[in-house]
């Protein structure tokens, strides 16, 4: 484990001391856990975004683009849904 020095506003320092006391832990451990949670959340978000953007069916066209009229014609679209 690494030791670091963190600077924060007095109001933030007061809040984190109270929050750590409520959780029966140290300020150091509480801040470390908060940062670890943030890291996991950000990693999960980035991974999900990357997977969504790499999803193979996006951006692939099986034919010409629909015209505006075709895109708004429900009967036409229902007929296309039956096709592979």
Beta strands, then each sheet from edge to edge (+ up, - down):
end
